[in-house]
Amino acid sequence: EVQLVESGGGSVQAGGSLRLSCAASGSAVSNLYMAWFRQAPGKEREGVAYLATNGGTDYTYAVAGRFTISKDNAKDTLYLQMDSLKPEDSAMYYCAADQYAFNLGNAYRYWGQGTQVTVS
């Protein structure tokens, strides 16, 4: 069983930066396809960034060029560097993982509890 714990959320002014972390246990992140999702109040959960086991990445259009997904295999931790933040980036951010590739789709088996990001 894979467990995911997010951290790093908080409140920031528009134009600022945050780095989210997702610590994984139960499986090495090197073996997992991983992604970041977000959900704002009243909106559907959307895929934000995806990282394949071979290092390939994908981003939703709204964050491309501003967000960067990466991982540290030695620490079994996934990251999301968020720069040039906008108020519309405010949401609960979730880490997701699976042994199969779902890119920005919702079918991941393992999910974290989320970390709140607020941009004013």
C-alpha positions as a Markdown table, in Angstrom:
| # | Residue | x | y | z |
|---|---|---|---|---|
| 1 | Glu | 0.0 | 0.0 | 0.0 |
| 2 | Val | 1.4 | 3.4 | -1.0 |
| 3 | Gln | 0.9 | 6.3 | 1.3 |
| 4 | Leu | 1.3 | 9.9 | 0.3 |
| 5 | Val | 1.7 | 12.9 | 2.5 |
| 6 | Glu | 1.7 | 16.5 | 1.0 |
| 7 | Ser | 3.2 | 19.5 | 2.6 |
| 8 | Gly | 4.3 | 23.0 | 1.6 |
| 9 | Gly | 1.0 | 24.7 | 1.0 |
| 10 | Gly | 0.2 | 28.2 | 2.4 |
| 11 | Ser | -0.8 | 31.7 | 1.6 |
| 12 | Val | 1.2 | 33.8 | -0.8 |
| 13 | Gln | 0.7 | 37.0 | -2.8 |
| 14 | Ala | 0.2 | 37.0 | -6.5 |
| 15 | Gly | 3.5 | 36.6 | -8.3 |
| 16 | Gly | 5.0 | 34.7 | -5.5 |
| 17 | Ser | 6.3 | 31.1 | -5.3 |
| 18 | Leu | 5.6 | 27.9 | -3.3 |
| 19 | Arg | 7.1 | 24.5 | -3.4 |
| 20 | Leu | 4.8 | 21.6 | -2.6 |
| 21 | Ser | 6.3 | 18.2 | -1.4 |
| 22 | Cys | 4.7 | 14.8 | -1.5 |
| 23 | Ala | 6.5 | 12.1 | 0.6 |
| 24 | Ala | 5.8 | 8.6 | -0.4 |
| 25 | Ser | 6.0 | 5.4 | 1.5 |
| 26 | Gly | 5.3 | 1.8 | 0.7 |
| 27 | Ser | 6.9 | 2.0 | -2.7 |
| 28 | Ala | 9.8 | 3.8 | -4.3 |
| 29 | Val | 8.8 | 6.8 | -6.3 |
| 30 | Ser | 11.1 | 5.6 | -9.0 |
| 31 | Asn | 8.6 | 2.9 | -9.7 |
| 32 | Leu | 5.5 | 5.1 | -9.7 |
| 33 | Tyr | 3.8 | 7.3 | -12.2 |
| 34 | Met | 2.9 | 10.4 | -10.2 |
| 35 | Ala | 0.9 | 13.6 | -10.6 |
| 36 | Trp | -0.4 | 16.7 | -8.9 |
| 37 | Phe | -4.1 | 17.6 | -8.9 |
| 38 | Arg | -6.0 | 20.6 | -7.6 |
| 39 | Gln | -9.6 | 21.3 | -6.6 |
| 40 | Ala | -11.0 | 24.7 | -5.9 |
| 41 | Pro | -14.4 | 25.1 | -4.1 |
| 42 | Gly | -17.2 | 24.4 | -6.5 |
| 43 | Lys | -15.0 | 23.1 | -9.2 |
| 44 | Glu | -14.0 | 19.7 | -10.4 |
| 45 | Arg | -10.6 | 18.2 | -9.5 |
| 46 | Glu | -8.2 | 18.8 | -12.4 |
| 47 | Gly | -4.8 | 17.4 | -13.2 |
| 48 | Val | -2.0 | 19.9 | -13.0 |
| 49 | Ala | 1.3 | 18.2 | -13.6 |
| 50 | Tyr | 2.4 | 14.6 | -14.4 |
| 51 | Leu | 5.7 | 12.8 | -14.1 |
| 52 | Ala | 6.3 | 9.5 | -15.7 |
| 53 | Thr | 8.8 | 6.9 | -14.5 |
| 54 | Asn | 11.1 | 7.7 | -17.5 |
| 55 | Gly | 11.1 | 11.4 | -16.5 |
| 56 | Gly | 8.6 | 12.5 | -19.1 |
| 57 | Thr | 6.3 | 15.4 | -17.9 |
| 58 | Asp | 3.0 | 16.9 | -18.9 |
| 59 | Tyr | 1.3 | 20.0 | -17.6 |
| 60 | Thr | -2.2 | 21.5 | -18.0 |
| 61 | Tyr | -2.2 | 24.5 | -20.2 |
| 62 | Ala | -3.0 | 26.9 | -17.3 |
| 63 | Val | 0.2 | 26.2 | -15.5 |
| 64 | Ala | 2.7 | 25.3 | -18.3 |
| 65 | Gly | 5.8 | 27.5 | -18.0 |
| 66 | Arg | 5.0 | 28.4 | -14.4 |
| 67 | Phe | 5.0 | 25.1 | -12.6 |
| 68 | Thr | 7.6 | 22.4 | -12.5 |
| 69 | Ile | 7.1 | 18.8 | -11.4 |
| 70 | Ser | 10.1 | 16.8 | -10.2 |
| 71 | Lys | 11.1 | 14.1 | -7.8 |
| 72 | Asp | 14.0 | 13.0 | -5.6 |
| 73 | Asn | 14.3 | 9.2 | -5.8 |
| 74 | Ala | 16.7 | 9.1 | -2.8 |
| 75 | Lys | 14.1 | 10.8 | -0.6 |
| 76 | Asp | 11.0 | 9.2 | -2.2 |
| 77 | Thr | 9.5 | 12.6 | -2.6 |
| 78 | Leu | 7.6 | 14.3 | -5.4 |
| 79 | Tyr | 7.7 | 18.1 | -5.7 |
| 80 | Leu | 5.8 | 20.9 | -7.4 |
| 81 | Gln | 7.6 | 24.2 | -7.8 |
| 82 | Met | 5.0 | 26.8 | -8.4 |
| 83 | Asp | 6.2 | 30.2 | -9.7 |
| 84 | Ser | 4.3 | 33.4 | -10.8 |
| 85 | Leu | 1.3 | 32.3 | -8.8 |
| 86 | Lys | -2.1 | 33.7 | -9.6 |
| 87 | Pro | -5.3 | 34.0 | -7.5 |
| 88 | Glu | -6.9 | 31.4 | -9.8 |
| 89 | Asp | -4.2 | 28.9 | -8.7 |
| 90 | Ser | -5.8 | 28.9 | -5.2 |
| 91 | Ala | -7.0 | 25.3 | -4.5 |
| 92 | Met | -6.4 | 22.2 | -2.4 |
| 93 | Tyr | -3.5 | 20.4 | -4.1 |
| 94 | Tyr | -3.3 | 16.6 | -4.1 |
| 95 | Cys | -0.5 | 14.2 | -4.9 |
| 96 | Ala | -1.5 | 11.0 | -6.7 |
| 97 | Ala | 0.5 | 7.9 | -7.7 |
| 98 | Asp | 0.0 | 4.5 | -9.4 |
| 99 | Gln | 2.0 | 1.7 | -10.9 |
| 100 | Tyr | 0.2 | 2.5 | -14.2 |
| 101 | Ala | 0.3 | 5.7 | -16.3 |
| 102 | Phe | -2.8 | 7.9 | -16.2 |
| 103 | Asn | -1.1 | 11.2 | -17.2 |
| 104 | Leu | -3.5 | 14.0 | -16.0 |
| 105 | Gly | -6.5 | 11.6 | -15.7 |
| 106 | Asn | -8.2 | 10.9 | -12.4 |
| 107 | Ala | -7.7 | 7.1 | -12.2 |
| 108 | Tyr | -4.8 | 7.0 | -9.8 |
| 109 | Arg | -5.1 | 4.4 | -7.1 |
| 110 | Tyr | -3.2 | 6.3 | -4.4 |
| 111 | Trp | -4.0 | 9.8 | -3.1 |
| 112 | Gly | -2.7 | 12.1 | -0.4 |
| 113 | Gln | -4.9 | 14.2 | 1.9 |
| 114 | Gly | -4.1 | 17.5 | 0.2 |
| 115 | Thr | -2.4 | 20.8 | 1.1 |
| 116 | Gln | -4.1 | 24.2 | 0.7 |
| 117 | Val | -2.7 | 26.9 | -1.5 |
| 118 | Thr | -4.1 | 30.4 | -1.3 |
| 119 | Val | -3.0 | 33.2 | -3.6 |
| 120 | Ser | -4.2 | 36.7 | -3.0 |
